Amino acid sequence: MMEKVASKRGLQLRSLISVLTIVAVWEAAARAGLASPLFLPAFTKVLGEWWSVCADGSLPGDLFTSLFRAAAGLLLATSIGVPLGIAMARNRLLHWMFDPVIALAFPSPKIAFLPIFILWFGIYSISKILLVAFACVFPILIGTFAAASALNRVWIWSAYSLGTSNFALLFRIVLPAAWPRIFAALRVALPVSLITTFTAEMVGGGGGMGATLMYSQRFFESPTVFAYILTMLAVGLLLDFIMLRIQQAFPAWSPGQ
């Protein structure tokens, strides 16, 4: 146990040293004039700009807008992907109907559909939410389908032999057994939702982190650009850390348990 804790702390220390090294090299390169401040502002200047945009409320407002769009799209994708994935695993007709559509749409670059979504739903939140849902539904659906299809058939037959209804079978056997893989699919879809949201805002405008980042870039406000990029990175890392801790708090949710 002590060795495991020491190994974990060693990994955290190495990660911290790596990050601090990058920051130190960044600051030294900027201060030494190896790159123009227009292209690489000093890290301390970026921190100062980050504090300014936080203090005036612009960054928190943009972050709330982007996170709302990402969360709403992810929730919509989950509400569609999980039930449909289970239904496809349990019903051959549904699998036959939807499998070609999924095979066609899954590998496509989802951001390429942004002009259509903007044309149909406008440049503000609705188009971004629906695009996020479109991008996230496929990994969730495929993960759910794989999880539900891999269930031990003996469990299903035993439940039916004991008179279990289809409704009870779904909530007492199928979902609990498939949930570890479904949760893993959600963890994959989470960064997809953030990437899609930020990219859609960069391309289509309509407010949010991506739109402000591109606006700042057009006016050569490099410290603001880097402040927003660092915030995006930190948010993605924090949300993935939260998902990982949730998975660790419930070992039965980890694949292979």
C-alpha positions in Angstrom: 0.0 0.0 0.0 2.8 2.4 1.0 4.6 1.6 -2.3 1.5 2.4 -4.3 1.1 5.8 -2.5 4.8 6.6 -3.0 4.5 5.7 -6.7 1.5 7.9 -7.1 3.2 10.8 -5.4 6.3 10.3 -7.6 4.1 10.4 -10.7 2.5 13.6 -9.5 5.9 15.1 -8.7 7.2 14.3 -12.2 4.1 15.8 -13.8 4.5 19.0 -11.7 8.2 19.2 -12.7 7.4 18.8 -16.3 4.8 21.6 -16.2 7.0 23.9 -14.3 9.9 23.2 -16.8 7.7 24.2 -19.7 6.5 27.3 -18.0 10.1 28.3 -17.1 11.3 27.7 -20.7 8.3 29.7 -22.0 9.0 32.6 -19.6 12.8 32.6 -20.4 12.3 32.5 -24.1 9.8 35.4 -24.0 12.0 37.5 -21.8 15.1 36.8 -23.9 13.3 38.0 -27.0 13.6 34.8 -28.8 10.1 35.4 -30.2 8.1 38.5 -30.7 5.7 39.3 -27.9 3.0 39.3 -30.5 3.6 35.6 -31.1 4.8 34.5 -27.6 3.9 36.8 -24.7 5.6 36.1 -21.4 3.8 33.6 -19.1 3.6 36.2 -16.3 2.0 38.6 -18.7 -0.5 36.0 -19.7 -1.3 35.3 -16.0 -1.9 39.1 -15.6 -4.2 39.2 -18.5 -6.0 36.1 -17.2 -6.6 37.8 -13.9 -7.9 40.9 -15.7 -10.4 39.1 -17.9 -11.5 37.1 -14.8 -11.9 40.3 -12.7 -14.1 42.0 -15.4 -16.3 38.9 -15.7 -15.7 38.3 -19.4 -13.9 35.0 -19.1 -16.3 33.5 -16.5 -19.2 34.5 -18.7 -17.7 33.0 -21.8 -16.7 29.9 -19.9 -20.2 29.4 -18.5 -21.7 29.8 -22.0 -19.3 27.2 -23.5 -19.8 24.7 -20.6 -23.5 25.1 -20.8 -23.5 24.2 -24.5 -21.1 21.3 -24.0 -23.1 19.9 -21.0 -26.4 20.3 -22.8 -25.2 18.6 -25.9 -23.6 15.8 -23.9 -26.7 15.3 -21.9 -28.8 15.2 -25.1 -26.4 12.7 -26.7 -26.5 10.5 -23.6 -30.3 10.5 -23.5 -30.3 9.3 -27.2 -27.2 7.1 -27.3 -27.7 5.0 -24.2 -31.3 3.9 -24.9 -30.7 3.4 -28.6 -27.5 1.4 -28.0 -29.3 -0.9 -25.6 -32.3 -1.2 -28.0 -30.0 -2.1 -30.9 -28.3 -4.8 -28.8 -31.6 -6.3 -27.8 -33.4 -5.9 -31.2 -32.0 -7.2 -34.5 -34.4 -5.1 -36.6 -33.2 -1.9 -34.9 -29.6 -3.0 -35.4 -30.3 -3.7 -39.0 -31.9 -0.3 -39.5 -29.3 1.9 -37.7 -26.0 0.1 -38.2 -25.5 1.4 -41.8 -26.3 5.0 -40.7 -23.9 4.8 -37.8 -21.2 3.3 -40.0 -21.6 6.2 -42.4 -21.8 9.0 -39.9 -19.4 8.0 -37.2 -16.1 8.5 -39.1 -17.3 11.8 -40.7 -15.8 15.1 -39.4 -18.7 16.4 -37.4 -17.5 20.1 -37.5 -18.0 20.0 -41.3 -21.8 20.0 -40.6 -21.5 23.3 -38.7 -22.6 25.4 -41.7 -25.8 23.3 -42.0 -26.5 23.6 -38.3 -26.0 27.4 -38.4 -28.2 27.6 -41.5 -31.0 25.7 -39.8 -30.7 26.8 -36.1 -28.8 30.1 -36.1 -25.4 31.1 -34.7 -26.2 31.0 -31.0 -26.5 28.1 -28.5 -29.1 25.8 -30.2 -26.8 25.1 -33.2 -23.8 24.4 -30.9 -25.7 22.2 -28.6 -27.1 20.1 -31.4 -23.7 19.8 -33.1 -22.2 18.7 -29.8 -25.0 16.1 -29.4 -24.4 15.0 -33.0 -20.6 14.6 -32.3 -21.0 12.8 -29.0 -23.9 10.5 -29.7 -21.9 8.0 -31.7 -19.1 7.1 -29.2 -21.8 6.8 -26.5 -24.1 4.7 -28.7 -21.3 2.4 -29.9 -20.0 2.0 -26.4 -23.4 1.2 -25.0 -24.2 -1.2 -27.9 -20.9 -3.1 -27.3 -21.5 -3.2 -23.5 -25.1 -4.5 -23.9 -24.1 -7.0 -26.6 -21.3 -8.4 -24.3 -23.7 -9.4 -21.5 -23.6 -13.0 -20.4 -26.6 -14.7 -22.0 -26.9 -17.0 -19.1 -27.9 -14.0 -16.9 -30.6 -13.1 -19.4 -32.0 -16.6 -19.7 -31.9 -17.1 -15.9 -33.8 -13.9 -15.4 -36.5 -14.8 -17.9 -36.8 -18.3 -16.4 -37.6 -16.6 -13.0 -40.3 -14.6 -14.6 -38.5 -11.3 -14.8 -40.2 -8.7 -17.0 -38.4 -6.8 -19.8 -38.6 -3.6 -17.8 -37.1 -5.2 -14.7 -34.5 -7.0 -16.8 -33.3 -3.6 -18.2 -32.9 -1.9 -14.8 -31.8 -4.8 -12.7 -29.4 -6.7 -15.1 -28.7 -4.9 -18.4 -27.9 -1.4 -17.2 -25.9 -2.4 -14.0 -23.8 -4.9 -16.0 -23.3 -2.5 -19.0 -22.7 0.6 -16.9 -18.9 0.3 -16.6 -18.4 0.4 -20.4 -21.1 3.1 -20.7 -19.3 5.3 -18.2 -16.0 4.7 -20.1 -17.8 5.9 -23.3 -19.1 9.0 -21.5 -15.5 9.7 -20.4 -14.5 9.5 -24.1 -17.4 11.8 -25.2 -16.7 14.5 -22.6 -13.6 15.9 -24.3 -15.3 15.5 -27.6 -18.1 17.8 -26.3 -15.6 20.4 -25.3 -13.6 20.2 -28.5 -16.7 20.5 -30.6 -18.1 23.4 -28.6 -14.9 25.4 -28.7 -14.3 24.7 -32.4 -17.9 25.6 -33.3 -17.6 28.9 -31.5 -14.3 29.7 -33.2 -15.8 29.0 -36.6 -19.4 30.1 -36.2 -19.1 32.8 -33.5 -22.1 33.4 -31.2 -20.2 34.0 -28.0 -18.3 31.6 -25.7 -14.7 30.8 -25.2 -13.9 30.0 -28.9 -15.6 33.1 -30.3 -13.7 35.4 -27.9 -10.4 33.7 -28.6 -10.8 34.2 -32.3 -11.9 37.9 -31.8 -8.8 38.5 -29.7 -6.6 36.8 -32.3 -7.9 39.1 -35.1 -6.9 42.1 -33.0 -3.5 40.6 -32.1 -4.4 40.5 -28.4 -1.9 37.6 -27.8 -2.0 37.6 -23.9 -5.8 37.2 -24.1 -5.5 34.4 -26.6 -3.1 32.5 -24.5 -5.1 33.1 -21.3 -8.2 31.6 -23.0 -6.2 28.6 -24.4 -4.7 27.9 -20.9 -8.2 28.1 -19.4 -9.5 25.6 -22.0 -6.7 23.2 -21.2 -7.3 23.5 -17.4 -11.0 23.0 -17.8 -10.5 19.8 -19.9 -8.0 18.5 -17.4 -10.2 19.2 -14.4 -13.3 17.6 -15.9 -11.4 14.5 -16.9 -9.9 14.4 -13.4 -13.4 14.6 -11.9 -14.7 11.8 -14.1 -11.7 9.6 -13.1 -12.3 10.3 -9.4 -15.9 9.3 -9.8 -14.9 6.1 -11.5 -12.4 5.4 -8.7 -15.0 6.1 -6.0 -17.2 3.4 -7.5 -14.9 0.5 -8.5 -17.8 -1.4 -10.0 -18.0 1.4 -12.7 -14.5 0.6 -13.9 -14.3 -1.6 -17.0 -13.2 -5.2 -16.2 -14.7 -5.1 -12.7 
